[in-house]
Every structure is written in C-alpha cells, then in structure tokens.
C-alpha cells in the first residue's frame, strides 16, 4: 500500500521590515515537534519580483 500523507500550508506575510525569519523558524520548529516536515516553499512575486508572502508546504504521515 502506498504511504498516506496529510498536508498543511503555512503562510508568512511580508511585513514592513521584510519577513520575520525568527518567527518562521519558531513556527517550523514547533510544527516539526508535532511530526510535520517542510517539503517545499512557494513565494509568488508581483511587479518587480517582490515576494509578498512565503508559503511553506508541510507533510506528515496520515493518522
């Protein structure tokens, strides 16, 4: 049987001073403790290539 996964997308918004990398790191650490693994990121850009948000795609085995 093929592995079964559940997925989660966590979005971090670009703020006045950029992304809050410390918060992103904390969120990923907390999610990792719950069994989530980051597998990809998406950062759509607009205009001159400025990313307005960062989406982190995570997965873990389905329960």
C-alpha positions as CSV (number, residue, x, y, z in Angstrom):
1,X,0.0,0.0,0.0
2,X,1.2,3.5,-0.8
3,X,2.1,5.8,2.0
4,X,-0.7,8.2,3.1
5,X,0.1,11.8,3.9
6,X,-1.7,14.8,5.3
7,X,-0.6,18.2,4.2
8,X,-0.5,21.7,5.7
9,X,0.3,25.1,4.2
10,X,1.6,27.8,6.5
11,X,1.8,31.4,5.0
12,X,4.0,34.1,6.3
13,X,3.4,37.6,5.1
14,X,6.0,40.1,4.0
15,X,6.0,42.9,6.6
16,X,7.3,46.5,6.8
17,X,10.8,45.2,7.5
18,X,10.6,42.0,5.4
19,X,9.9,38.5,6.6
20,X,10.1,37.7,10.3
21,X,12.6,34.9,9.9
22,X,12.8,34.2,13.7
23,X,9.1,33.7,13.7
24,X,9.3,31.4,10.6
25,X,12.0,29.4,12.3
26,X,10.0,29.1,15.6
27,X,6.8,28.0,13.7
28,X,8.7,25.3,11.7
29,X,10.4,24.1,14.9
30,X,7.0,23.8,16.7
31,X,5.4,22.1,13.7
32,X,8.4,19.7,13.5
33,X,7.8,18.6,17.1
34,X,4.3,17.7,16.0
35,X,5.6,15.5,13.2
36,X,5.4,17.9,10.3
37,X,8.2,18.1,7.7
38,X,8.7,21.0,5.4
39,X,8.8,19.7,1.8
40,X,8.6,22.9,-0.3
41,X,8.1,26.6,-0.4
42,X,6.2,28.9,-2.7
43,X,6.8,32.7,-2.8
44,X,4.7,34.3,-5.5
45,X,6.1,37.7,-6.6
46,X,4.4,40.7,-8.1
47,X,5.6,43.7,-10.1
48,X,9.4,43.9,-9.9
49,X,9.8,40.4,-8.3
50,X,9.0,41.4,-4.7
51,X,7.6,38.4,-2.8
52,X,4.6,39.4,-0.7
53,X,4.3,36.2,1.2
54,X,6.0,32.9,1.7
55,X,4.0,29.7,1.8
56,X,5.7,26.6,3.4
57,X,4.2,23.3,2.4
58,X,4.5,20.6,5.1
59,X,3.5,16.9,5.3
60,X,3.3,14.1,7.9
61,X,2.1,10.6,7.8
62,X,-1.7,10.4,8.0
63,X,-3.1,9.2,11.2
